[in-house]
Amino acid sequence: MNQSYTAVVKQDGPWWIGWIEEVPGVNCQENSRDGLLKSLRITLLEALEMNRDDARHAAGEDYEEFSIAV
């Protein structure tokens, strides 16, 4: 499944800073816009995987997974 997320980015002095709107805590700072977008993508992937692992661990055994589209 290919999902899209929204990156909010801005330049602040010599730095580019950004956040992913839909996932709290995913934010980065880089010295270029392209570098920022790359860091945000990597950080988002890591956060999603960590959240996925945490949810499965919390569920224990005998759980079901469903895809929910919004």
PDB file of N, CA, C, O and CB in Angstrom:
ATOM      1  N   MET A   1       0.844  -1.172   0.000  1.00  0.00           N
ATOM      2  CA  MET A   1       0.000   0.000   0.000  1.00  0.00           C
ATOM      3  C   MET A   1       0.892   1.239   0.000  1.00  0.00           C
ATOM      4  O   MET A   1       1.810   1.360   0.812  1.00  0.00           O
ATOM      5  CB  MET A   1      -0.962  -0.004   1.219  1.00  0.00           C
ATOM      6  N   ASN A   2       0.613   2.139  -0.907  1.00  0.00           N
ATOM      7  CA  ASN A   2       1.374   3.374  -1.017  1.00  0.00           C
ATOM      8  C   ASN A   2       0.585   4.489  -0.358  1.00  0.00           C
ATOM      9  O   ASN A   2      -0.524   4.804  -0.791  1.00  0.00           O
ATOM     10  CB  ASN A   2       1.688   3.713  -2.499  1.00  0.00           C
ATOM     11  N   GLN A   3       1.134   5.082   0.669  1.00  0.00           N
ATOM     12  CA  GLN A   3       0.452   6.145   1.388  1.00  0.00           C
ATOM     13  C   GLN A   3       1.183   7.459   1.169  1.00  0.00           C
ATOM     14  O   GLN A   3       2.392   7.480   0.935  1.00  0.00           O
ATOM     15  CB  GLN A   3       0.355   5.819   2.891  1.00  0.00           C
ATOM     16  N   SER A   4       0.448   8.536   1.247  1.00  0.00           N
ATOM     17  CA  SER A   4       1.039   9.868   1.127  1.00  0.00           C
ATOM     18  C   SER A   4       0.901  10.600   2.454  1.00  0.00           C
ATOM     19  O   SER A   4      -0.098  10.455   3.158  1.00  0.00           O
ATOM     20  CB  SER A   4       0.368  10.676  -0.018  1.00  0.00           C
ATOM     21  N   TYR A   5       1.894  11.370   2.775  1.00  0.00           N
ATOM     22  CA  TYR A   5       1.897  12.185   3.980  1.00  0.00           C
ATOM     23  C   TYR A   5       2.261  13.611   3.574  1.00  0.00           C
ATOM     24  O   TYR A   5       2.803  13.843   2.493  1.00  0.00           O
ATOM     25  CB  TYR A   5       2.897  11.621   5.054  1.00  0.00           C
ATOM     26  N   THR A   6       1.956  14.554   4.451  1.00  0.00           N
ATOM     27  CA  THR A   6       2.190  15.957   4.152  1.00  0.00           C
ATOM     28  C   THR A   6       3.376  16.474   4.949  1.00  0.00           C
ATOM     29  O   THR A   6       3.376  16.433   6.179  1.00  0.00           O
ATOM     30  CB  THR A   6       0.938  16.790   4.450  1.00  0.00           C
ATOM     31  N   ALA A   7       4.384  16.959   4.241  1.00  0.00           N
ATOM     32  CA  ALA A   7       5.542  17.581   4.878  1.00  0.00           C
ATOM     33  C   ALA A   7       5.341  19.097   4.882  1.00  0.00           C
ATOM     34  O   ALA A   7       5.078  19.701   3.842  1.00  0.00           O
ATOM     35  CB  ALA A   7       6.869  17.191   4.141  1.00  0.00           C
ATOM     36  N   VAL A   8       5.465  19.690   6.042  1.00  0.00           N
ATOM     37  CA  VAL A   8       5.430  21.139   6.187  1.00  0.00           C
ATOM     38  C   VAL A   8       6.878  21.576   6.363  1.00  0.00           C
ATOM     39  O   VAL A   8       7.532  21.182   7.328  1.00  0.00           O
ATOM     40  CB  VAL A   8       4.516  21.599   7.405  1.00  0.00           C
ATOM     41  N   VAL A   9       7.381  22.385   5.440  1.00  0.00           N
ATOM     42  CA  VAL A   9       8.795  22.768   5.487  1.00  0.00           C
ATOM     43  C   VAL A   9       8.940  24.277   5.370  1.00  0.00           C
ATOM     44  O   VAL A   9       8.112  24.959   4.766  1.00  0.00           O
ATOM     45  CB  VAL A   9       9.587  22.070   4.365  1.00  0.00           C
ATOM     46  N   LYS A  10      10.015  24.777   5.966  1.00  0.00           N
ATOM     47  CA  LYS A  10      10.332  26.189   5.823  1.00  0.00           C
ATOM     48  C   LYS A  10      11.811  26.399   6.083  1.00  0.00           C
ATOM     49  O   LYS A  10      12.465  25.608   6.763  1.00  0.00           O
ATOM     50  CB  LYS A  10       9.481  27.048   6.780  1.00  0.00           C
ATOM     51  N   GLN A  11      12.314  27.475   5.531  1.00  0.00           N
ATOM     52  CA  GLN A  11      13.704  27.835   5.776  1.00  0.00           C
ATOM     53  C   GLN A  11      13.738  28.794   6.954  1.00  0.00           C
ATOM     54  O   GLN A  11      12.963  29.748   7.020  1.00  0.00           O
ATOM     55  CB  GLN A  11      14.365  28.470   4.509  1.00  0.00           C
ATOM     56  N   ASP A  12      14.645  28.526   7.879  1.00  0.00           N
ATOM     57  CA  ASP A  12      14.816  29.348   9.074  1.00  0.00           C
ATOM     58  C   ASP A  12      16.294  29.704   9.169  1.00  0.00           C
ATOM     59  O   ASP A  12      17.096  28.941   9.707  1.00  0.00           O
ATOM     60  CB  ASP A  12      14.316  28.603  10.374  1.00  0.00           C
ATOM     61  N   GLY A  13      16.639  30.860   8.646  1.00  0.00           N
ATOM     62  CA  GLY A  13      18.061  31.229   8.558  1.00  0.00           C
ATOM     63  C   GLY A  13      18.739  30.279   7.588  1.00  0.00           C
ATOM     64  O   GLY A  13      18.235  30.051   6.489  1.00  0.00           O
ATOM     65  N   PRO A  14      19.875  29.722   7.982  1.00  0.00           N
ATOM     66  CA  PRO A  14      20.578  28.812   7.080  1.00  0.00           C
ATOM     67  C   PRO A  14      20.012  27.389   7.069  1.00  0.00           C
ATOM     68  O   PRO A  14      20.459  26.547   6.290  1.00  0.00           O
ATOM     69  CB  PRO A  14      22.024  28.761   7.457  1.00  0.00           C
ATOM     70  N   TRP A  15      19.046  27.131   7.918  1.00  0.00           N
ATOM     71  CA  TRP A  15      18.510  25.777   8.073  1.00  0.00           C
ATOM     72  C   TRP A  15      17.147  25.623   7.429  1.00  0.00           C
ATOM     73  O   TRP A  15      16.374  26.575   7.322  1.00  0.00           O
ATOM     74  CB  TRP A  15      18.420  25.415   9.537  1.00  0.00           C
ATOM     75  N   TRP A  16      16.874  24.401   7.002  1.00  0.00           N
ATOM     76  CA  TRP A  16      15.544  23.993   6.564  1.00  0.00           C
ATOM     77  C   TRP A  16      14.980  23.108   7.663  1.00  0.00           C
ATOM     78  O   TRP A  16      15.636  22.164   8.103  1.00  0.00           O
ATOM     79  CB  TRP A  16      15.582  23.245   5.168  1.00  0.00           C
ATOM     80  N   ILE A  17      13.760  23.411   8.107  1.00  0.00           N
ATOM     81  CA  ILE A  17      13.124  22.613   9.147  1.00  0.00           C
ATOM     82  C   ILE A  17      11.784  22.109   8.618  1.00  0.00           C
ATOM     83  O   ILE A  17      11.143  22.760   7.793  1.00  0.00           O
ATOM     84  CB  ILE A  17      12.935  23.440  10.461  1.00  0.00           C
ATOM     85  N   GLY A  18      11.371  20.936   9.109  1.00  0.00           N
ATOM     86  CA  GLY A  18      10.125  20.382   8.605  1.00  0.00           C
ATOM     87  C   GLY A  18       9.512  19.365   9.538  1.00  0.00           C
ATOM     88  O   GLY A  18      10.165  18.814  10.424  1.00  0.00           O
ATOM     89  N   TRP A  19       8.224  19.136   9.307  1.00  0.00           N
ATOM     90  CA  TRP A  19       7.424  18.222  10.101  1.00  0.00           C
ATOM     91  C   TRP A  19       6.532  17.410   9.177  1.00  0.00           C
ATOM     92  O   TRP A  19       6.212  17.852   8.074  1.00  0.00           O
ATOM     93  CB  TRP A  19       6.584  18.984  11.148  1.00  0.00           C
ATOM     94  N   ILE A  20       6.134  16.239   9.616  1.00  0.00           N
ATOM     95  CA  ILE A  20       5.102  15.466   8.933  1.00  0.00           C
ATOM     96  C   ILE A  20       3.809  15.729   9.698  1.00  0.00           C
ATOM     97  O   ILE A  20       3.704  15.409  10.882  1.00  0.00           O
ATOM     98  CB  ILE A  20       5.455  13.911   8.871  1.00  0.00           C
ATOM     99  N   GLU A  21       2.827  16.314   9.013  1.00  0.00           N
ATOM    100  CA  GLU A  21       1.568  16.710   9.668  1.00  0.00           C
ATOM    101  C   GLU A  21       0.868  15.557  10.366  1.00  0.00           C
ATOM    102  O   GLU A  21       0.383  15.709  11.487  1.00  0.00           O
ATOM    103  CB  GLU A  21       0.631  17.314   8.653  1.00  0.00           C
ATOM    104  N   GLU A  22       0.813  14.416   9.716  1.00  0.00           N
ATOM    105  CA  GLU A  22      -0.018  13.318  10.194  1.00  0.00           C
ATOM    106  C   GLU A  22       0.620  12.464  11.281  1.00  0.00           C
ATOM    107  O   GLU A  22      -0.066  11.644  11.892  1.00  0.00           O
ATOM    108  CB  GLU A  22      -0.376  12.453   9.056  1.00  0.00           C
ATOM    109  N   VAL A  23       1.912  12.634  11.538  1.00  0.00           N
ATOM    110  CA  VAL A  23       2.589  11.778  12.516  1.00  0.00           C
ATOM    111  C   VAL A  23       3.359  12.653  13.514  1.00  0.00           C
ATOM    112  O   VAL A  23       4.439  13.151  13.198  1.00  0.00           O
ATOM    113  CB  VAL A  23       3.554  10.773  11.802  1.00  0.00           C
ATOM    114  N   PRO A  24       2.805  12.836  14.711  1.00  0.00           N
ATOM    115  CA  PRO A  24       3.487  13.639  15.717  1.00  0.00           C
ATOM    116  C   PRO A  24       4.894  13.108  15.998  1.00  0.00           C
ATOM    117  O   PRO A  24       5.118  11.899  16.043  1.00  0.00           O
ATOM    118  CB  PRO A  24       2.672  13.669  17.007  1.00  0.00           C
ATOM    119  N   GLY A  25       5.810  14.012  16.182  1.00  0.00           N
ATOM    120  CA  GLY A  25       7.171  13.630  16.533  1.00  0.00           C
ATOM    121  C   GLY A  25       8.097  13.434  15.356  1.00  0.00           C
ATOM    122  O   GLY A  25       9.304  13.287  15.545  1.00  0.00           O
ATOM    123  N   VAL A  26       7.566  13.427  14.143  1.00  0.00           N
ATOM    124  CA  VAL A  26       8.428  13.286  12.966  1.00  0.00           C
ATOM    125  C   VAL A  26       8.768  14.687  12.481  1.00  0.00           C
ATOM    126  O   VAL A  26       7.976  15.342  11.803  1.00  0.00           O
ATOM    127  CB  VAL A  26       7.732  12.438  11.828  1.00  0.00           C
ATOM    128  N   ASN A  27       9.963  15.126  12.844  1.00  0.00           N
ATOM    129  CA  ASN A  27      10.454  16.430  12.441  1.00  0.00           C
ATOM    130  C   ASN A  27      11.959  16.355  12.246  1.00  0.00           C
ATOM    131  O   ASN A  27      12.633  15.537  12.872  1.00  0.00           O
ATOM    132  CB  ASN A  27      10.085  17.509  13.482  1.00  0.00           C
ATOM    133  N   CYS A  28      12.481  17.205  11.382  1.00  0.00           N
ATOM    134  CA  CYS A  28      13.905  17.168  11.055  1.00  0.00           C
ATOM    135  C   CYS A  28      14.413  18.575  10.767  1.00  0.00           C
ATOM    136  O   CYS A  28      13.639  19.516  10.595  1.00  0.00           O
ATOM    137  CB  CYS A  28      14.163  16.243   9.847  1.00  0.00           C
ATOM    138  N   GLN A  29      15.728  18.687  10.719  1.00  0.00           N
ATOM    139  CA  GLN A  29      16.402  19.933  10.378  1.00  0.00           C
ATOM    140  C   GLN A  29      17.618  19.585   9.530  1.00  0.00           C
ATOM    141  O   GLN A  29      18.405  18.711   9.894  1.00  0.00           O
ATOM    142  CB  GLN A  29      16.814  20.738  11.663  1.00  0.00           C
ATOM    143  N   GLU A  30      17.769  20.263   8.411  1.00  0.00           N
ATOM    144  CA  GLU A  30      18.910  20.029   7.520  1.00  0.00           C
ATOM    145  C   GLU A  30      19.351  21.356   6.910  1.00  0.00           C
ATOM    146  O   GLU A  30      18.649  22.361   7.019  1.00  0.00           O
ATOM    147  CB  GLU A  30      18.547  19.003   6.401  1.00  0.00           C
ATOM    148  N   ASN A  31      20.507  21.354   6.274  1.00  0.00           N
ATOM    149  CA  ASN A  31      21.018  22.586   5.678  1.00  0.00           C
ATOM    150  C   ASN A  31      20.579  22.784   4.231  1.00  0.00           C
ATOM    151  O   ASN A  31      20.970  23.766   3.599  1.00  0.00           O
ATOM    152  CB  ASN A  31      22.517  22.595   5.747  1.00  0.00           C
ATOM    153  N   SER A  32      19.772  21.865   3.694  1.00  0.00           N
ATOM    154  CA  SER A  32      19.219  22.040   2.351  1.00  0.00           C
ATOM    155  C   SER A  32      17.803  21.471   2.314  1.00  0.00           C
ATOM    156  O   SER A  32      17.446  20.593   3.099  1.00  0.00           O
ATOM    157  CB  SER A  32      20.118  21.351   1.280  1.00  0.00           C
ATOM    158  N   ARG A  33      17.016  21.992   1.391  1.00  0.00           N
ATOM    159  CA  ARG A  33      15.629  21.524   1.240  1.00  0.00           C
ATOM    160  C   ARG A  33      15.598  20.056   0.834  1.00  0.00           C
ATOM    161  O   ARG A  33      14.831  19.274   1.395  1.00  0.00           O
ATOM    162  CB  ARG A  33      14.876  22.377   0.195  1.00  0.00           C
ATOM    163  N   ASP A  34      16.426  19.676  -0.134  1.00  0.00           N
ATOM    164  CA  ASP A  34      16.466  18.278  -0.562  1.00  0.00           C
ATOM    165  C   ASP A  34      16.911  17.357   0.566  1.00  0.00           C
ATOM    166  O   ASP A  34      16.363  16.268   0.738  1.00  0.00           O
ATOM    167  CB  ASP A  34      17.398  18.119  -1.756  1.00  0.00           C
ATOM    168  N   GLY A  35      17.900  17.794   1.330  1.00  0.00           N
ATOM    169  CA  GLY A  35      18.358  17.005   2.475  1.00  0.00           C
ATOM    170  C   GLY A  35      17.270  16.842   3.514  1.00  0.00           C
ATOM    171  O   GLY A  35      17.131  15.778   4.117  1.00  0.00           O
ATOM    172  N   LEU A  36      16.498  17.899   3.722  1.00  0.00           N
ATOM    173  CA  LEU A  36      15.393  17.845   4.675  1.00  0.00           C
ATOM    174  C   LEU A  36      14.335  16.844   4.229  1.00  0.00           C
ATOM    175  O   LEU A  36      13.882  16.022   5.026  1.00  0.00           O
ATOM    176  CB  LEU A  36      14.766  19.232   4.847  1.00  0.00           C
ATOM    177  N   LEU A  37      13.943  16.905   2.971  1.00  0.00           N
ATOM    178  CA  LEU A  37      12.924  15.975   2.477  1.00  0.00           C
ATOM    179  C   LEU A  37      13.393  14.524   2.582  1.00  0.00           C
ATOM    180  O   LEU A  37      12.606  13.634   2.904  1.00  0.00           O
ATOM    181  CB  LEU A  37      12.566  16.304   1.025  1.00  0.00           C
ATOM    182  N   LYS A  38      14.664  14.294   2.311  1.00  0.00           N
ATOM    183  CA  LYS A  38      15.218  12.937   2.446  1.00  0.00           C
ATOM    184  C   LYS A  38      15.179  12.495   3.914  1.00  0.00           C
ATOM    185  O   LYS A  38      14.774  11.370   4.208  1.00  0.00           O
ATOM    186  CB  LYS A  38      16.680  12.882   1.903  1.00  0.00           C
ATOM    187  N   SER A  39      15.593  13.363   4.826  1.00  0.00           N
ATOM    188  CA  SER A  39      15.585  13.030   6.260  1.00  0.00           C
ATOM    189  C   SER A  39      14.172  12.790   6.774  1.00  0.00           C
ATOM    190  O   SER A  39      13.939  11.877   7.565  1.00  0.00           O
ATOM    191  CB  SER A  39      16.243  14.149   7.069  1.00  0.00           C
ATOM    192  N   LEU A  40      13.227  13.618   6.319  1.00  0.00           N
ATOM    193  CA  LEU A  40      11.842  13.422   6.732  1.00  0.00           C
ATOM    194  C   LEU A  40      11.317  12.074   6.260  1.00  0.00           C
ATOM    195  O   LEU A  40      10.621  11.383   7.004  1.00  0.00           O
ATOM    196  CB  LEU A  40      10.961  14.547   6.195  1.00  0.00           C
ATOM    197  N   ARG A  41      11.640  11.701   5.045  1.00  0.00           N
ATOM    198  CA  ARG A  41      11.184  10.409   4.498  1.00  0.00           C
ATOM    199  C   ARG A  41      11.750   9.253   5.329  1.00  0.00           C
ATOM    200  O   ARG A  41      11.021   8.333   5.699  1.00  0.00           O
ATOM    201  CB  ARG A  41      11.614  10.261   3.005  1.00  0.00           C
ATOM    202  N   ILE A  42      13.039   9.309   5.614  1.00  0.00           N
ATOM    203  CA  ILE A  42      13.687   8.248   6.398  1.00  0.00           C
ATOM    204  C   ILE A  42      13.110   8.193   7.807  1.00  0.00           C
ATOM    205  O   ILE A  42      12.800   7.114   8.311  1.00  0.00           O
ATOM    206  CB  ILE A  42      15.214   8.471   6.458  1.00  0.00           C
ATOM    207  N   THR A  43      12.964   9.352   8.445  1.00  0.00           N
ATOM    208  CA  THR A  43      12.447   9.411   9.812  1.00  0.00           C
ATOM    209  C   THR A  43      11.004   8.931   9.874  1.00  0.00           C
ATOM    210  O   THR A  43      10.619   8.252  10.826  1.00  0.00           O
ATOM    211  CB  THR A  43      12.550  10.835  10.361  1.00  0.00           C
ATOM    212  N   LEU A  44      10.198   9.278   8.866  1.00  0.00           N
ATOM    213  CA  LEU A  44       8.814   8.816   8.808  1.00  0.00           C
ATOM    214  C   LEU A  44       8.761   7.295   8.703  1.00  0.00           C
ATOM    215  O   LEU A  44       8.000   6.650   9.424  1.00  0.00           O
ATOM    216  CB  LEU A  44       8.079   9.459   7.618  1.00  0.00           C
ATOM    217  N   LEU A  45       9.559   6.721   7.816  1.00  0.00           N
ATOM    218  CA  LEU A  45       9.580   5.263   7.679  1.00  0.00           C
ATOM    219  C   LEU A  45       9.969   4.580   8.981  1.00  0.00           C
ATOM    220  O   LEU A  45       9.372   3.573   9.362  1.00  0.00           O
ATOM    221  CB  LEU A  45      10.543   4.850   6.575  1.00  0.00           C
ATOM    222  N   GLU A  46      10.970   5.128   9.664  1.00  0.00           N
ATOM    223  CA  GLU A  46      11.400   4.546  10.942  1.00  0.00           C
ATOM    224  C   GLU A  46      10.305   4.668  11.998  1.00  0.00           C
ATOM    225  O   GLU A  46      10.086   3.730  12.765  1.00  0.00           O
ATOM    226  CB  GLU A  46      12.685   5.230  11.438  1.00  0.00           C
ATOM    227  N   ALA A  47       9.616   5.807  12.050  1.00  0.00           N
ATOM    228  CA  ALA A  47       8.551   6.006  13.037  1.00  0.00           C
ATOM    229  C   ALA A  47       7.390   5.059  12.770  1.00  0.00           C
ATOM    230  O   ALA A  47       6.837   4.478  13.704  1.00  0.00           O
ATOM    231  CB  ALA A  47       8.060   7.464  13.021  1.00  0.00           C
ATOM    232  N   LEU A  48       7.016   4.898  11.504  1.00  0.00           N
ATOM    233  CA  LEU A  48       5.915   3.988  11.181  1.00  0.00           C
ATOM    234  C   LEU A  48       6.254   2.549  11.552  1.00  0.00           C
ATOM    235  O   LEU A  48       5.409   1.830  12.086  1.00  0.00           O
ATOM    236  CB  LEU A  48       5.573   4.076   9.694  1.00  0.00           C
ATOM    237  N   GLU A  49       7.459   2.134  11.279  1.00  0.00           N
ATOM    238  CA  GLU A  49       7.868   0.771  11.630  1.00  0.00           C
ATOM    239  C   GLU A  49       7.891   0.579  13.147  1.00  0.00           C
ATOM    240  O   GLU A  49       7.461  -0.459  13.649  1.00  0.00           O
ATOM    241  CB  GLU A  49       9.253   0.457  11.036  1.00  0.00           C
ATOM    242  N   MET A  50       8.388   1.571  13.871  1.00  0.00           N
ATOM    243  CA  MET A  50       8.425   1.486  15.334  1.00  0.00           C
ATOM    244  C   MET A  50       6.998   1.428  15.885  1.00  0.00           C
ATOM    245  O   MET A  50       6.715   0.632  16.780  1.00  0.00           O
ATOM    246  CB  MET A  50       9.195   2.698  15.939  1.00  0.00           C
ATOM    247  N   ASN A  51       6.095   2.267  15.357  1.00  0.00           N
ATOM    248  CA  ASN A  51       4.701   2.246  15.815  1.00  0.00           C
ATOM    249  C   ASN A  51       4.037   0.914  15.503  1.00  0.00           C
ATOM    250  O   ASN A  51       3.268   0.396  16.313  1.00  0.00           O
ATOM    251  CB  ASN A  51       3.908   3.383  15.171  1.00  0.00           C
ATOM    252  N   ARG A  52       4.331   0.360  14.334  1.00  0.00           N
ATOM    253  CA  ARG A  52       3.781  -0.937  13.928  1.00  0.00           C
ATOM    254  C   ARG A  52       4.247  -2.029  14.900  1.00  0.00           C
ATOM    255  O   ARG A  52       3.446  -2.841  15.362  1.00  0.00           O
ATOM    256  CB  ARG A  52       4.209  -1.285  12.470  1.00  0.00           C
ATOM    257  N   ASP A  53       5.541  -2.037  15.200  1.00  0.00           N
ATOM    258  CA  ASP A  53       6.093  -3.029  16.131  1.00  0.00           C
ATOM    259  C   ASP A  53       5.478  -2.884  17.518  1.00  0.00           C
ATOM    260  O   ASP A  53       5.141  -3.879  18.160  1.00  0.00           O
ATOM    261  CB  ASP A  53       7.619  -2.892  16.219  1.00  0.00           C
ATOM    262  N   ASP A  54       5.330  -1.632  17.984  1.00  0.00           N
ATOM    263  CA  ASP A  54       4.744  -1.390  19.304  1.00  0.00           C
ATOM    264  C   ASP A  54       3.305  -1.889  19.364  1.00  0.00           C
ATOM    265  O   ASP A  54       2.902  -2.506  20.350  1.00  0.00           O
ATOM    266  CB  ASP A  54       4.797   0.104  19.650  1.00  0.00           C
ATOM    267  N   ALA A  55       2.522  -1.624  18.306  1.00  0.00           N
ATOM    268  CA  ALA A  55       1.115  -2.045  18.288  1.00  0.00           C
ATOM    269  C   ALA A  55       1.005  -3.566  18.307  1.00  0.00           C
ATOM    270  O   ALA A  55       0.178  -4.119  19.032  1.00  0.00           O
ATOM    271  CB  ALA A  55       0.396  -1.480  17.049  1.00  0.00           C
ATOM    272  N   ARG A  56       1.818  -4.231  17.529  1.00  0.00           N
ATOM    273  CA  ARG A  56       1.771  -5.702  17.483  1.00  0.00           C
ATOM    274  C   ARG A  56       2.210  -6.312  18.806  1.00  0.00           C
ATOM    275  O   ARG A  56       1.647  -7.311  19.255  1.00  0.00           O
ATOM    276  CB  ARG A  56       2.657  -6.233  16.348  1.00  0.00           C
ATOM    277  N   HIS A  57       3.209  -5.713  19.424  1.00  0.00           N
ATOM    278  CA  HIS A  57       3.680  -6.199  20.718  1.00  0.00           C
ATOM    279  C   HIS A  57       2.589  -6.010  21.779  1.00  0.00           C
ATOM    280  O   HIS A  57       2.351  -6.900  22.596  1.00  0.00           O
ATOM    281  CB  HIS A  57       4.981  -5.463  21.136  1.00  0.00           C
ATOM    282  N   ALA A  58       1.930  -4.849  21.762  1.00  0.00           N
ATOM    283  CA  ALA A  58       0.871  -4.569  22.734  1.00  0.00           C
ATOM    284  C   ALA A  58      -0.326  -5.503  22.547  1.00  0.00           C
ATOM    285  O   ALA A  58      -1.004  -5.840  23.517  1.00  0.00           O
ATOM    286  CB  ALA A  58       0.417  -3.110  22.616  1.00  0.00           C
ATOM    287  N   ALA A  59      -0.588  -5.921  21.317  1.00  0.00           N
ATOM    288  CA  ALA A  59      -1.727  -6.794  21.035  1.00  0.00           C
ATOM    289  C   ALA A  59      -1.509  -8.210  21.548  1.00  0.00           C
ATOM    290  O   ALA A  59      -2.473  -8.935  21.795  1.00  0.00           O
ATOM    291  CB  ALA A  59      -1.998  -6.830  19.546  1.00  0.00           C
ATOM    292  N   GLY A  60      -0.267  -8.605  21.710  1.00  0.00           N
ATOM    293  CA  GLY A  60       0.008  -9.959  22.172  1.00  0.00           C
ATOM    294  C   GLY A  60      -0.248 -10.976  21.079  1.00  0.00           C
ATOM    295  O   GLY A  60       0.153 -10.776  19.932  1.00  0.00           O
ATOM    296  N   GLU A  61      -0.916 -12.071  21.430  1.00  0.00           N
ATOM    297  CA  GLU A  61      -1.199 -13.129  20.473  1.00  0.00           C
ATOM    298  C   GLU A  61      -2.645 -13.060  19.999  1.00  0.00           C
ATOM    299  O   GLU A  61      -3.471 -12.358  20.582  1.00  0.00           O
ATOM    300  CB  GLU A  61      -0.908 -14.495  21.087  1.00  0.00           C
ATOM    301  N   ASP A  62      -2.932 -13.788  18.949  1.00  0.00           N
ATOM    302  CA  ASP A  62      -4.295 -13.954  18.438  1.00  0.00           C
ATOM    303  C   ASP A  62      -4.968 -12.624  18.078  1.00  0.00           C
ATOM    304  O   ASP A  62      -6.110 -12.382  18.469  1.00  0.00           O
ATOM    305  CB  ASP A  62      -5.136 -14.683  19.463  1.00  0.00           C
ATOM    306  N   TYR A  63      -4.277 -11.783  17.352  1.00  0.00           N
ATOM    307  CA  TYR A  63      -4.883 -10.536  16.913  1.00  0.00           C
ATOM    308  C   TYR A  63      -5.104 -10.578  15.407  1.00  0.00           C
ATOM    309  O   TYR A  63      -4.528 -11.402  14.697  1.00  0.00           O
ATOM    310  CB  TYR A  63      -4.002  -9.329  17.302  1.00  0.00           C
ATOM    311  N   GLU A  64      -5.951  -9.670  14.940  1.00  0.00           N
ATOM    312  CA  GLU A  64      -6.227  -9.531  13.515  1.00  0.00           C
ATOM    313  C   GLU A  64      -5.761  -8.163  13.048  1.00  0.00           C
ATOM    314  O   GLU A  64      -5.713  -7.210  13.826  1.00  0.00           O
ATOM    315  CB  GLU A  64      -7.733  -9.729  13.216  1.00  0.00           C
ATOM    316  N   GLU A  65      -5.418  -8.078  11.772  1.00  0.00           N
ATOM    317  CA  GLU A  65      -5.063  -6.793  11.183  1.00  0.00           C
ATOM    318  C   GLU A  65      -6.023  -6.495  10.039  1.00  0.00           C
ATOM    319  O   GLU A  65      -6.381  -7.384   9.266  1.00  0.00           O
ATOM    320  CB  GLU A  65      -3.587  -6.790  10.685  1.00  0.00           C
ATOM    321  N   PHE A  66      -6.437  -5.232   9.940  1.00  0.00           N
ATOM    322  CA  PHE A  66      -7.341  -4.795   8.878  1.00  0.00           C
ATOM    323  C   PHE A  66      -6.771  -3.526   8.258  1.00  0.00           C
ATOM    324  O   PHE A  66      -6.206  -2.681   8.952  1.00  0.00           O
ATOM    325  CB  PHE A  66      -8.790  -4.554   9.423  1.00  0.00           C
ATOM    326  N   SER A  67      -6.924  -3.408   6.968  1.00  0.00           N
ATOM    327  CA  SER A  67      -6.568  -2.179   6.281  1.00  0.00           C
ATOM    328  C   SER A  67      -7.763  -1.240   6.324  1.00  0.00           C
ATOM    329  O   SER A  67      -8.877  -1.626   5.972  1.00  0.00           O
ATOM    330  CB  SER A  67      -6.127  -2.459   4.817  1.00  0.00           C
ATOM    331  N   ILE A  68      -7.531  -0.010   6.755  1.00  0.00           N
ATOM    332  CA  ILE A  68      -8.593   0.976   6.870  1.00  0.00           C
ATOM    333  C   ILE A  68      -8.231   2.172   5.994  1.00  0.00           C
ATOM    334  O   ILE A  68      -7.215   2.832   6.211  1.00  0.00           O
ATOM    335  CB  ILE A  68      -8.809   1.408   8.358  1.00  0.00           C
ATOM    336  N   ALA A  69      -9.068   2.435   5.015  1.00  0.00           N
ATOM    337  CA  ALA A  69      -8.849   3.584   4.132  1.00  0.00           C
ATOM    338  C   ALA A  69      -9.663   4.761   4.626  1.00  0.00           C
ATOM    339  O   ALA A  69     -10.801   4.601   5.067  1.00  0.00           O
ATOM    340  CB  ALA A  69      -9.223   3.244   2.668  1.00  0.00           C
ATOM    341  N   VAL A  70      -9.081   5.930   4.551  1.00  0.00           N
ATOM    342  CA  VAL A  70      -9.804   7.147   4.934  1.00  0.00           C
ATOM    343  C   VAL A  70      -9.802   8.127   3.785  1.00  0.00           C
ATOM    344  O   VAL A  70     -10.360   9.218   3.902  1.00  0.00           O
ATOM    345  CB  VAL A  70      -9.182   7.793   6.188  1.00  0.00           C
TER     346      VAL A  70
END
